[in-house]
Amino acid sequence: MDVSFSDLGISPQMCHELRRAGFDEPFEVQRETIPDMMLGRDVCCRAPTGSGKTLAFGIPMLERVGRGEPSLPKALILTPTRELAEQIHGVLDPIAWGLNLKIMAIYGGVSYSKQIRRLDRGVDIVVACPGRLLDLIDRENVFLDEVEIVILDEADRMADMGFTEPVCQILEECSPKRQTVMFSATLDDEVAEIRDKYQTAPQIIEIGPEEVSVTEMNHHFWLMPNSMKSRISAEAIRKSGRGFIFCRTRAGVERVADEMEDEGLRVTSIHGGMPQKKRSQAVEDFTEGRSHAIVATDVAARGLDIKGVHCVVHYDPPENGKAFKHRSGRTARAGGSGNVISLVQNPQKKKWATIQKEVGLNIKFSTPEFNEVIQHEDISHISPPRRGGRNSRQRKDRRGRPNDGGNRNRDRKHYGRRNGRDDTRGGNRDSRGQNRGRSGGRDGGRSGGRGGGRSGGGGKPRFNRNNRPPKGPGRSRGRGGDNKRKSRNNHTRR
């Protein structure tokens, strides 16, 4: 028996807005959670990413939320990353607009003033990352006293990122009579701690398998030296299709992205140190098929529901088995398949063996075999990067100097070009002197031209270091000869 949104107690206006947004039938997580949330109960739900969680908490929240006032929102959604906050805002904003509700996203990496002006005009729902929200609370630009509904999305990820204390602090700021809802991929101890402390008789709902499964992917563990990683990664993307390349650090992301473009792939990058505008543009370019791959840190390993990911390359090993699952979970979503390629160096074999044991895999390390890689997409239509490399004007070496390929003096030009490498100015002036000089001869530039002396008419004399006047009483300033005693510095011997 098919269940429609209207069967879940949703108003006809909401059903109309859902149909207009392209949502016809509810998913399993929506069928299980919407009735309890419509009744105002606290809910703790475990469901995998990509199962429809955004509408599962968004629909009842939009149905029940009141009207906010300037700096006093009525509902709050907390997320661990900027991309997830923007993704939730993008899904709920069209529906909220049809219901005459105002929703905004708050996260770091963008201007404070724009967010403050928006809050001053009044919003009903705020989608926020904990860090920037606490900054605005400390500045007294937003108050959570009247928040009636709080949603914690990817609660386990926020705990992994060290946001447990900030989340608890934010919950303390909200109304004590609020409805608190948590969605998480796993229900570990830290999530249970928040549930026991801040939820009242929660309805515990579990959707899908308890652990993130990695068996649907085609796994490859390839042994290689570090010098081969970039070339192998680029070839794996070409063979498989668009994908993610995960690195451990921000500097590693920038370096690998440059190397991928040197290999002929058009890539974008995501890490925590980038402005939000660039991070959003990176996701948009990949989603619309304008780039071959996204090079990212683990900030992009959770929460993002990006379609068209056919390959995941672990350029650097993840922190643990849990991180490996969530990295690999970017591909083979919704019953599909994908390639997961782990690049293993000899000193890392022990760590990779431990990760395999944690996730339930037992795959031998082998040399790269591209014949075993399944091709899911032809990416030959995506144009290669522009000549000169990725952000070539902004690339710098380890000392912060412009990286121009090792030849830093190639295009360096001194003001006035007095460094002797370019005689354009002197040559031009000498030639003008020869043309304009009145005393004739090859030395017209010196004796009779614009660049020369007084006898030839006009121009500033050219400075000649060898024709300085001899030192006299007025030039030595106490630095030499018989004039030391007569200098104004009054040097005396002791």
N, C-alpha and C positions, 0 to 999 in steps of 0.2 A: 504494500500500500504506500503510495507516494504521499509525502508530507509537504505542504506548501508553507510559505511564511505566514499566511493568514491563520493557519492552524495552530501556530505557536503563540497566539494572542497579540499579534502585531496589528496596529491600526491600518485601515485602508490607505491613508495618506503615505505611511511608511512603505507599504507594499508597492504603491505606485512609484515612489522614488527609487526603490530597489529595482523595479522593472526598467525604469528609465536609465539606471546605471548599468544594466545588463546582468543583474542577479535574479534568476528565475526560481531556483529551488535551493533549499538550505543544505549545507553539508552536515556530516555527522556531528561534528563538534558544535555546530550552531543548533542543531535539533536538541542536543543534550543540555546546553547551558542557557539558552535564551529563556525558557520558562522560569527557571529559578531566579535569574537576574531580573526578570519582569516583576517578580514578587518581592524584590528588594532584599533577597538573601545574599549572604556572603558566599562566594564560590572560589574553590581552589581547583584548577583544571590542569591536567597534564596532557599536552597534545603536541605533536611534532610541528616544526616550522613548515608552512605551506599548506596547512590543513584547513584554513579558513578562520583562524582565530580573530583576525581584525574585525570581521563582521560579527563574530560570536559575542564579543563584548561591545562592539560599536552600536549595533542595532538597539539593544535594550537601554544602553546609556543615552542614545539620542531620543528615545521614547520618554524617558523618565526625567531627564535633566531640566532644571529650571532656567530662568533668565539671569544672566550675570550682570554685574554692575562694574563700573570702572575699577580696575585692579582687584576685583573680587569675582573670580570665576566660580562656576558651580560644579564642574567636573574636571578631573585630572587623570591623564594617562602618562605613566612613567615608563621610559624605554632606556636601554643601555647605550645606544649609539645614535648619532645624528641621522644616518641613513634610514634607520628604522622609524625614527620620529617623522621624517619627511615622507616615508612610505605610508605610514598610518594616516598622516594628514591628507595625503593625496587620495586615499580610498574614501575617507569619511567626509571630506570637505564638500564634494558635489551633493551628497545626500543631505548634509547639514544645511547647505544653501537652499535646497528645496523645502526644508522645514523652517526656514528663517532663523537658523541658529548660526552663531559665529564660533569658529574654531581656529586656533593658531598653533604653530609649532615654535618651541623655545629650545635652543641649543647653542653651544659655543661655536666660535669661529665666524660669527657674523656680528653686525653692529648692535650694541646695546640700545642705542637711541631709537632705532626702528621698532624693536620689540617693546620698549617702554611706551612709545607713542601708541602702539596698537593696544597695549594693556590699558592705557588711559582712556581710550575710546570705548572700552568694554568688550569682553569676550565671554562666551558661555563655557567653552571647553578649551583646555590647554593640554597639548601633547608636548612633553618636556623630557630633557635629560637632567639627571639630578644635579650635576655641577652648576650649570647656568641658572637653573631654577633657584638654587640656594643663594647664588650671588644676587639675584633680583629680590629675594626675600630679605637678605641683609641690607640691601639698598632701600628697602621699604617701597619698592615699585609694584609688588604683588603681595596679596594677603590670601591665605588659604582657610581663613576661619569659616567660610560659608561653603566649602567644598563638600558636596553631598555624596559623590561617587568617586572612588579612587580605583584605577586599574593599574596593576603592575604587570607589564608584558615582558616576557623573557626574564622572569625573576631570577632563575638560576644563573643566567649570564651576568646580570647585575651583581650577584654575589661573587661570581668568579672575578669580576673586574674591580672588586673592592668597594662596591657601592652600598654594602649592607648598612653601614652606619649612616650615610647620607639619606638613604631611603627611610630608615627609621626616624631620622630627624624630620623629614618632610611629613611623614604620617602623623607625628606628634603635633604638627602645625595645623592639621586638618580638623574638621568638626568631629567630635567624639561620636556623633550619631550617624556617621557616614556609612555607606556600603563599600566594603573592600573586596576587590576581586583580583585574583592572581592567576596568571597563565604562565606555564613553564614547560620546557621540554623534558625536564627531570624534576623529581620531588626529592631533593637531597636534604641533608641535615640543616643547612642554612636557610633553605626555603621553608622547612618545617618550623624553624625558630620564628620566622616572621609570621607564619600562619598562626602559631599558637599564641603569639603576643598581640597581634593586631586584628585578628578575625574572630567573629563571634559565631560559633556553631556552623562552620563552613560546610557547604555541600562539596564533597570531594568527587571529582569526575575524572576518569582516565580514558583517554582516546588513543587507539593505536598501540604499538608495542612499547614495552616499558623502556627499552634501550634504543638508541638510534642505531639502526641496522646499516651495516656496510657490506652486506653480502650481495646486494643488487649491482654493485659496481664491479668492473673488471680491474683488478689490482695488479700492479707491476712494481717490483722493487729492483731497481737497476743500480748495479755497482759502477762507479766511475770516479775519476779524480775531479777535483773542484774546477779545473780548467775546462772541462767538457760540459759542465752543467748548462751553460747558456745555450750552446749549440744544440744539445739534446732537447732542452725545453722547447726551443723554437720549432724543432722538427716534430716534436710530439703534438704541438698545437696544430701544425699544418696537417698532420696525418689524421688527427681526431676531430678537430673542429674548435670553435671558440671555447675559451676556458679561463680558469683562475690559476695564477702562479703565486703561491704563498711563501713569504719570507719572514724571517724572525724579527728584523729590526726595520726602522724607518729608513736608515741609511742604506740598508740592503735592498729595500724596495726601489729607491731611486737608482742605485747602481744597476740592479737587474733590469729595470725598465730601459735604461740607456743601452744595455747590452742586447736586449731583445730588439730594439730598433736598429741596432747595428746589424743584427741578423736578418733584417727585412720585415719584421712584424710591426704593425701599428698597435701600440698598447697604451693603456691609461693606468694610473696608479691610485691607490687609496691607502692612506695611513693617518694616524691621529694628529700629525703635525701639519696637515694640509688645510687650507681654508675650505669652508664648507662649499663654496661655489665650485671649486675645482673637483671636490669629491662627488658632488651631484652631477657635474658635467661628465665625469668618468663613467658613472653608472648609466647615464643617458646615452653616451656614445656607444657603450657596449650593448645596451638593450636594443638600440636601433640599428645595430650591425655595422657601425662605423669603425670598430676596432676589433683586433683579433683576440685580445686577452686583457684581463685586469691583473696587474701585479699589486698584491696587497699584503698587509699584516693581518693578524687574527681579528682585527676590528671588523673585517668584512666576512668573518667566518660564521656569524650567527645572525639570525633574524631576517636577513635580506632574502626576498623571494624574487630572484632574477631568472627569467626564462632564457633558454638557449645556451646553458652551460653544459658542454659535452665532455670537458676534460678538466681535471684538477691536478696540478703539479705541485708536489711538496718540495720546493727548492731547498728549504731548510727544514729540519725535523721539527714537529710540533712539540709543545711542552709535555704533553702526556697523551694517553689514549683518548680521553674525552675531547681534547682539542683536535685530534686526528679525525674523530667521527664528525665533528661539526665542520671542519674544513672539507672533508670528503663529501659531506651532505649537500654541498652546493650543486652537485651533479646527481643524476639518476633520481630525479624528483618525480613524484606523482606516478610511480610505477614505471618510469623510464629506465634507461641504462646510460652508463658513462664510463670513461676511463679515469682511473686514479693512478698516477705515476709518482712514485717516491724515489728521489735521487739520493743514493746511499754512498757515502765515502767510507773507506775502510775503518777509520777511527770511530765512525758512528754506527757500526754494525750492532754493537751491544745494545745501544739505545733503541734502535729500530726493532730489534728482537723483543725488547720489553714492551714496546708499543703494540707490536703484533699480538703478543700474549694478552694484553689488556683489552683489545678489541675483538679477540677471538679469531685471529687469522693465523695461518701457518703457510707462508709462501717463501720459497727459497729466493735468495739474492742471485741475480743473474746479470749478464751483460745486456745492453739494450738490444731489443729485437722489435723493430717497428712493424714487422709482419703480423705480430700478435695484437697490435693496436687496432681497434675497431673504428672505422671512419664513420662518423655520424653526420658530418656536414662538410660541404665543399666551401672553403673560405677564400678561394682564389679571386673572387670578385671584389674583395676588400682591398683598397689601394694601399700600397706600401707607404711607409713614412716619408716625409719630405727629406730631401738631401740636406745633410748638415746635422742630422740627429735630433733627438728629442730635447726640446727646450735648450738648443745649443747656445743661445745667448745667456742663459741663466746658469749653465753648468760651471761648477767651481771645483778646484782640487781640494785636498785635505786642509790646506792652509787658508782656504777661503778666497784664493785668487782665481780669476777667470781661467777656465780650462780650455786652452786653444790648441790642444794636441801637442804640447811640448815646445812649440815655437812661439814664445811670448813676445819676441821682438819683431815678429813678422810684420805687423801692421802698426807698431807703435810709432807715433809721430809727436815730436816735441814742438811746443809752441815756438814758432819762428824757425824751426828746423835747423837748429844750430849744432846738432849732434854729429855732423860730418858724413852721415850716411846718405843724405839727400842734398844734392847741390843745386836743386831747382831754383831756389830763391837767389843764391849767389850767381848762378849761371844766367838767370834772367836779368839780374841787375848788371852783370858784366856786359851782357850783350846790349842792354840798353845804353850802358856807358859807351860801348863802342859805337853805337848808332848816334848817340847824342854828343859824344865828346868832341871838343874843338881842337885839341892838341894833336889828334891823329895817332896812328900807331896801334900796335896790338895792346898796349897798356892803357888804352883810353879809359877802360873801366876804373882804373886806379887814379890816373892823373887828370883825366879830363871828363869823366862821365859822371853819371848820377851817383855811382858807388864810390867815387874817388875824391880827390883833393879839391882845393879852392881854385886852382888855376884853370880848371876845365869847366867850371860853371855848374853850380847847384848840387844839391844832394847832401846827405849826411855822410861824413867820412867813415870809411870802413875801419873798424877797430883792428889794429895789428899788435898782437901781444909782444912782438920783438922790438917794437919801436917806442917802448915806454921811456919817459925821461929819466935821467939818473936820479938816485935818491939824494934828497937834500934835507935841509933843516925842517922843512914842512912836511916831509913824507915819511920819515922813519918812525916817528911817534915813539921813540925810545926803544926801538927794536934792533938797532945796529950801529956800529961804527962810533965816530966821535960825537955823534949827536945825542948819545944816551943821556949825558948829564944835562943837556939843554931841553929835554923833553918835558912836556907838561905833566907827565905822570910822576915826576920827582923821584925816580928810582935812586936809591942809595945803597952802597955796599956796606955790609956789616961784617 
